Amino acid sequence: MNMRTNINGKSQIVVGDLTTHGGVVISGSPFHTWNDIPIVRVGDLVTCPKCSPHIFKIAQGVTTFTDNELQVATEDHLTTCGAKLIARAAPASLVIAHTAFASGSGYDEQFILHDLDGNPIPDMPYKITTADGAVIRGITDINGRTDRVISAETLGLSIEPDMDHLLTSHSED
């Protein structure tokens, strides 16, 4: 993996980076990438588990460094909900996966979403995708828990914000 671009002493932000509110950068440049991950500019989107409606824009960027005339974001720039952007040093997970046997005959998996302070993220739309392509959508409960995924064998699962739900509910506001 190549070193991140450093702009004025700060790391450039890319899709998947985090915010100080426990959110995730979810959109970026269709023109430029770092390690095949889109770079992020003013106006690109982040999730925010602390602030409703849970989706916001990046508000700040480097005035002298642009991508398609949009200022490029670096760590510590702000989003429209006031969160600061954080450049991850390496891939990280925002969730904890809990796996247990269900009645001794299979697996019972559940994600718990939490912010950087360890607080649960309630009412967050999510999408779980299994290794075989099945999709489970839902909204976290008051304790940040997703629905359980029950299977006869271990499954590779990935979780992400449910962008369809977030963008639809955001456009109605």
C-alpha positions as CSV (number, residue, x, y, z in Angstrom):
1,M,0.0,0.0,0.0
2,N,1.4,3.4,-1.0
3,M,1.8,6.3,1.5
4,R,-1.1,8.7,1.6
5,T,-0.8,12.0,-0.2
6,N,0.3,14.7,2.3
7,I,-1.1,18.2,1.7
8,N,0.2,21.1,3.8
9,G,1.3,18.5,6.4
10,K,-2.0,16.7,6.7
11,S,-3.1,13.4,5.2
12,Q,-5.6,13.5,2.3
13,I,-9.0,12.0,3.1
14,V,-10.4,9.0,1.0
15,V,-13.7,7.1,1.0
16,G,-13.9,4.9,4.1
17,D,-12.1,7.4,6.4
18,L,-13.8,8.3,9.7
19,T,-15.1,11.4,11.5
20,T,-14.8,12.4,15.1
21,H,-18.6,11.7,15.5
22,G,-18.0,8.1,14.5
23,G,-19.2,8.6,10.9
24,V,-17.7,7.3,7.7
25,V,-16.9,9.1,4.4
26,I,-19.2,7.5,1.8
27,S,-18.6,9.4,-1.4
28,G,-15.6,10.7,-3.3
29,S,-14.1,11.8,-6.6
30,P,-15.0,9.9,-9.8
31,F,-11.8,11.2,-11.3
32,H,-8.9,10.5,-8.8
33,T,-8.1,7.8,-6.3
34,W,-5.4,6.7,-3.8
35,N,-4.8,2.9,-4.0
36,D,-8.0,2.6,-6.0
37,I,-10.0,4.4,-3.3
38,P,-11.7,7.7,-4.4
39,I,-10.2,10.9,-2.8
40,V,-12.6,13.2,-1.0
41,R,-13.6,16.8,-1.8
42,V,-15.9,19.5,-0.4
43,G,-19.4,18.4,-1.0
44,D,-18.8,14.7,-0.8
45,L,-20.9,12.8,1.8
46,V,-20.3,11.4,5.3
47,T,-22.5,9.5,7.7
48,C,-23.0,10.7,11.2
49,P,-24.4,8.5,13.9
50,K,-24.7,11.4,16.3
51,C,-26.6,14.0,14.2
52,S,-29.9,13.6,12.4
53,P,-30.5,13.0,9.5
54,H,-27.3,11.0,9.7
55,I,-25.8,12.1,6.3
56,F,-23.9,15.4,5.8
57,K,-21.5,17.0,3.4
58,I,-17.8,17.8,3.8
59,A,-17.6,21.6,4.4
60,Q,-13.9,22.4,4.2
61,G,-11.0,21.6,1.9
62,V,-7.6,22.9,0.8
63,T,-8.1,26.1,-1.3
64,T,-4.9,25.5,-3.3
65,F,-5.5,21.8,-4.0
66,T,-8.5,20.9,-6.1
67,D,-10.0,18.0,-8.0
68,N,-12.4,19.0,-10.8
69,E,-12.6,22.4,-9.3
70,L,-13.6,21.1,-5.8
71,Q,-11.3,21.6,-2.9
72,V,-9.7,18.4,-1.6
73,A,-10.3,17.4,2.0
74,T,-7.6,16.6,4.5
75,E,-7.6,15.4,8.1
76,D,-9.2,17.9,10.6
77,H,-11.4,19.5,8.0
78,L,-15.0,19.8,9.1
79,T,-18.3,18.4,7.9
80,T,-21.6,20.3,7.9
81,C,-22.5,18.7,11.2
82,G,-19.3,19.9,12.8
83,A,-17.4,16.6,12.9
84,K,-13.7,16.6,12.0
85,L,-12.3,14.2,9.3
86,I,-9.8,11.5,10.4
87,A,-7.4,9.8,8.0
88,R,-7.1,6.2,9.0
89,A,-3.5,4.8,9.2
90,A,-4.8,1.4,8.1
91,P,-8.1,-0.3,7.4
92,A,-10.2,-0.3,10.6
93,S,-13.7,-1.6,11.6
94,L,-16.4,0.5,13.1
95,V,-18.3,-2.5,14.3
96,I,-17.8,-5.5,16.5
97,A,-19.1,-8.8,15.2
98,H,-20.4,-11.2,17.8
99,T,-20.6,-14.9,16.8
100,A,-22.2,-17.6,18.7
101,F,-23.7,-21.1,18.1
102,A,-27.5,-21.1,17.7
103,S,-28.9,-24.1,19.5
104,G,-25.6,-25.9,18.8
105,S,-26.6,-26.4,15.1
106,G,-25.3,-23.3,13.4
107,Y,-24.2,-19.7,13.7
108,D,-25.9,-16.6,15.0
109,E,-24.1,-13.4,14.0
110,Q,-24.9,-9.8,14.9
111,F,-23.1,-6.5,14.5
112,I,-23.1,-3.8,17.1
113,L,-22.4,-0.3,15.8
114,H,-20.7,2.1,18.1
115,D,-19.1,5.5,17.9
116,L,-15.4,6.3,18.7
117,D,-16.3,6.8,22.4
118,G,-17.8,3.3,22.5
119,N,-21.4,4.5,22.6
120,P,-24.0,2.6,20.6
121,I,-25.3,4.1,17.4
122,P,-29.2,3.7,17.4
123,D,-31.5,4.3,14.4
124,M,-28.7,3.8,11.8
125,P,-29.8,2.3,8.5
126,Y,-27.5,-0.6,7.6
127,K,-27.0,-3.2,4.8
128,I,-25.3,-6.5,5.6
129,T,-24.1,-8.5,2.6
130,T,-23.2,-12.2,2.9
131,A,-20.4,-13.8,0.9
132,D,-22.9,-15.4,-1.4
133,G,-24.5,-12.0,-2.2
134,A,-27.6,-12.1,0.0
135,V,-28.5,-8.6,1.4
136,I,-30.1,-8.0,4.8
137,R,-31.3,-4.4,5.4
138,G,-32.4,-2.8,8.7
139,I,-32.0,-0.1,11.2
140,T,-30.0,-0.5,14.4
141,D,-31.9,-0.8,17.7
142,I,-31.5,1.5,20.7
143,N,-28.3,-0.4,21.7
144,G,-26.8,-0.1,18.2
145,R,-27.5,-3.8,17.3
146,T,-28.4,-5.2,13.9
147,D,-30.7,-8.0,13.2
148,R,-29.1,-11.5,13.7
149,V,-28.0,-13.4,10.7
150,I,-28.5,-17.1,11.3
151,S,-26.8,-19.8,9.2
152,A,-25.9,-23.5,9.2
153,E,-22.2,-22.6,8.6
154,T,-19.9,-19.6,9.0
155,L,-20.6,-16.8,6.5
156,G,-18.4,-14.0,5.5
157,L,-20.4,-10.8,6.3
158,S,-19.8,-7.2,5.5
159,I,-21.7,-4.2,6.8
160,E,-22.1,-0.7,5.5
161,P,-24.5,2.3,5.9
162,D,-27.6,1.7,3.8
163,M,-27.0,4.5,1.3
164,D,-30.4,3.9,-0.4
165,H,-32.2,4.5,2.8
166,L,-30.0,7.4,3.9
167,L,-30.2,9.2,0.6
168,T,-33.9,8.7,0.3
169,S,-34.7,9.9,3.8
170,H,-32.2,12.8,3.4
171,S,-33.9,14.0,0.2
172,E,-37.3,14.0,1.9
173,D,-36.0,16.5,4.6
